[in-house]
Amino acid sequence: MDSPGSVPRSSLCRLLLVFLCCDTFVPLSAEPLPRAQSEVDVHFKTPTGSETHLTESDLREAIQRVEELTKALEARTYRQHLREALSNLGYGPHHPLFRTNLNGFEQRQIDLEDADEFKMGSFAFALRSGGQPLSPDPFDDWVEVQRQLEAFEPTPDRARRIVARTSILAANTTANIPVDVFRKLSKRWRSAVVKATDAYENALAIRAVQYVDGQFAPAPQTLKFILYGGQYAIVCPMGACASQPAANHD
């Protein structure tokens, strides 16, 4: 006869068996086992392989691409053909139609040559749209210039990332760029960016048309402002206006 409050031995055995069986089927955690410290940080150290570490050749190529973009944005062929086409029709570059006339003085100086060239392009496109053939046709050259305008932002951005990555010194490799070479290339890179930006702004300022869906359409004028360029006045001797920069003033 078992005492009150006691549990039969057979019952204890059955409870122990159930507990052991249930413990066997406890699901394991989905969390992976922690890795050793050397495994955790290995991919976040300074790049050591050729697949992640960029070389001097990569940096030079990136800078050269920005320099090539600058030359393309200068639109030399377009400008030359535009002047030739208008000259063949009797319109010289100093024709009154193409001169930018401003009243009085301005605190911010604009690039008057670009403004005049925009007028030349707009006038030439108006002639072309009215059925007047242009020889040579400068707008055939503008398609490539517009393509370079669209490529302006991503090209320096990619080059900037390459410059940043090449400034990292990788361990266990001899592919690092020498410090003196990197300084010279960095200086060349900064100069390339300044020139590319200036060429980009000039190209926007002279853009008279836009090529959309296989057709040309007039483009709104974009003035290029020269900040801190001082004041300028308009001098018109004998009825022919020419812009002359005045002395800088605080």
C-alpha positions in Angstrom: 0.0 0.0 0.0 1.6 3.2 -1.1 1.6 6.1 1.3 -0.5 9.2 0.6 1.2 11.7 -1.7 3.6 9.1 -3.0 3.9 8.1 -6.6 4.1 4.4 -7.6 7.5 3.3 -8.9 5.9 2.1 -12.1 4.4 5.6 -12.6 7.8 7.2 -12.1 9.3 5.0 -14.7 6.6 5.9 -17.2 7.1 9.7 -16.5 10.8 9.4 -16.9 10.4 7.6 -20.2 7.9 10.2 -21.6 10.3 13.0 -20.6 13.3 11.4 -22.3 11.2 10.8 -25.5 9.9 14.3 -25.6 13.4 15.7 -25.1 14.6 13.7 -28.1 12.2 15.5 -30.4 12.9 19.1 -29.3 13.5 21.0 -32.7 17.0 22.5 -33.2 17.4 26.2 -33.6 17.7 27.5 -37.2 20.5 29.9 -36.3 23.9 28.8 -37.8 26.7 28.0 -35.5 29.0 31.0 -34.7 32.1 31.1 -36.9 35.6 31.7 -35.7 36.7 35.3 -35.6 39.1 34.8 -38.5 36.2 33.6 -40.7 33.9 36.4 -39.8 36.2 39.3 -40.7 38.1 37.8 -43.7 35.9 39.5 -46.4 36.0 42.9 -44.8 39.7 43.4 -44.7 41.8 45.3 -47.2 41.4 43.6 -50.6 44.3 41.3 -51.4 43.2 39.6 -54.7 43.2 40.9 -58.2 39.4 40.5 -58.3 39.0 43.3 -55.7 42.2 45.3 -55.8 42.5 47.8 -58.6 45.9 48.7 -60.2 47.6 51.7 -61.7 46.4 50.6 -65.1 42.8 50.7 -63.9 43.3 54.2 -62.6 44.9 55.5 -65.8 42.1 54.0 -67.9 39.4 55.6 -65.7 41.1 59.0 -66.0 41.6 58.6 -69.8 37.9 57.8 -70.2 37.0 61.1 -68.5 39.5 63.0 -70.7 38.0 61.4 -73.8 34.6 62.4 -72.7 35.8 66.0 -72.4 37.0 66.0 -76.0 33.7 64.6 -77.2 31.8 67.2 -75.3 33.8 70.0 -76.9 31.7 69.3 -80.0 34.4 70.6 -82.4 33.0 68.9 -85.5 29.5 70.2 -84.8 30.8 73.8 -84.2 32.9 73.7 -87.3 30.1 72.4 -89.6 27.6 74.9 -88.1 29.8 77.8 -89.0 30.5 76.4 -92.4 26.8 75.8 -93.2 25.8 79.3 -92.1 28.7 80.9 -93.9 27.7 79.1 -97.1 24.3 80.8 -96.8 25.9 84.2 -96.2 25.7 84.3 -92.4 29.0 85.0 -90.7 29.7 84.2 -87.0 29.5 88.0 -86.2 26.1 88.5 -87.8 23.8 90.7 -85.7 21.3 87.9 -85.5 23.8 85.8 -83.4 25.0 88.5 -81.0 23.7 88.3 -77.4 22.6 91.8 -76.4 22.2 92.6 -72.8 21.0 95.9 -71.3 23.2 97.6 -68.7 25.4 95.6 -66.3 25.1 92.2 -64.8 26.5 91.0 -61.5 26.9 87.5 -62.9 28.7 87.1 -66.2 27.4 84.6 -68.7 29.5 82.9 -71.4 28.5 85.1 -74.3 30.3 83.0 -76.9 28.2 80.0 -76.0 25.0 82.1 -76.0 25.8 83.4 -79.4 26.5 79.8 -80.7 23.2 78.7 -79.3 21.5 81.4 -81.4 23.5 80.2 -84.5 22.3 76.7 -83.9 18.7 77.7 -83.4 18.7 79.8 -86.5 20.3 77.0 -88.5 17.7 74.6 -87.3 14.9 77.0 -88.1 16.3 77.2 -91.7 16.5 73.4 -91.8 13.0 72.9 -90.6 11.8 75.4 -93.2 13.2 73.3 -96.0 16.6 75.0 -96.4 19.3 72.3 -96.9 22.4 72.8 -94.8 25.8 71.8 -96.2 27.4 70.4 -94.2 24.5 69.5 -91.9 25.8 70.1 -88.3 22.9 68.3 -86.7 24.1 65.0 -87.9 27.1 65.6 -85.7 25.0 66.6 -82.7 23.6 63.1 -82.2 27.0 61.9 -80.9 27.4 65.0 -78.7 24.0 64.3 -77.1 25.1 60.7 -76.4 28.1 62.0 -74.6 25.9 64.4 -72.6 23.8 61.5 -71.5 26.9 59.6 -70.5 28.4 62.5 -68.5 27.2 61.7 -65.0 27.8 57.9 -64.9 31.3 58.2 -66.5 32.9 60.4 -63.8 31.0 58.5 -61.1 32.5 55.2 -62.2 35.9 56.8 -62.4 35.5 58.3 -58.9 34.8 54.9 -57.4 37.9 53.5 -59.1 40.0 56.4 -57.7 38.7 55.8 -54.3 39.4 52.0 -54.4 42.9 52.5 -55.8 43.8 54.7 -52.8 43.4 51.6 -50.6 46.7 49.9 -49.8 46.2 46.1 -50.1 48.1 43.7 -47.9 50.2 40.9 -49.1 50.6 42.2 -52.7 53.1 44.2 -54.7 50.3 45.7 -57.0 49.9 48.8 -54.9 50.4 52.1 -56.8 53.6 53.9 -55.6 52.7 57.0 -53.6 54.4 59.5 -55.9 52.7 58.0 -58.9 49.3 58.0 -57.2 49.8 61.7 -56.3 50.5 62.6 -60.0 47.5 60.6 -61.2 45.3 62.1 -58.5 46.3 65.6 -59.7 45.6 64.6 -63.3 42.2 63.1 -62.2 41.2 66.4 -60.5 42.1 68.4 -63.6 40.2 66.0 -65.8 37.1 66.4 -63.7 37.2 70.2 -63.9 37.7 70.2 -67.6 35.0 67.6 -68.2 32.5 69.6 -66.1 33.4 72.8 -68.0 32.9 71.0 -71.3 29.6 69.6 -70.2 28.3 73.0 -69.2 29.5 74.5 -72.5 27.8 71.7 -74.5 24.5 72.4 -72.7 24.9 76.1 -73.3 25.3 75.6 -77.1 22.6 72.9 -77.4 20.0 74.2 -79.9 18.3 70.9 -80.6 17.5 67.6 -78.9 17.4 64.3 -80.6 14.4 62.3 -79.3 12.8 59.2 -80.9 14.7 59.6 -84.1 13.7 63.2 -84.6 15.2 66.6 -83.8 13.3 69.2 -81.8 14.3 72.7 -80.6 15.9 72.8 -77.2 15.4 75.5 -74.6 18.4 77.8 -74.0 20.7 77.0 -71.1 22.9 79.9 -70.0 26.3 79.2 -68.6 27.0 81.6 -65.7 30.5 82.4 -64.7 30.3 83.1 -61.0 32.5 85.8 -59.6 33.3 86.9 -63.1 32.7 90.5 -62.4 30.5 92.9 -64.4 30.4 93.3 -68.1 29.1 95.9 -70.5 28.0 95.9 -74.1 29.9 98.0 -76.6 28.3 98.7 -79.9 30.6 100.7 -82.3 29.1 101.3 -85.7 26.1 99.2 -84.9 28.0 96.0 -84.4 27.8 94.7 -80.9 30.6 92.9 -79.2 30.8 91.9 -75.5 33.7 93.3 -73.5 34.4 92.2 -70.0 34.8 95.0 -67.5 37.2 95.0 -64.5 36.3 92.9 -61.6 34.5 94.6 -58.7 34.0 93.3 -55.2 
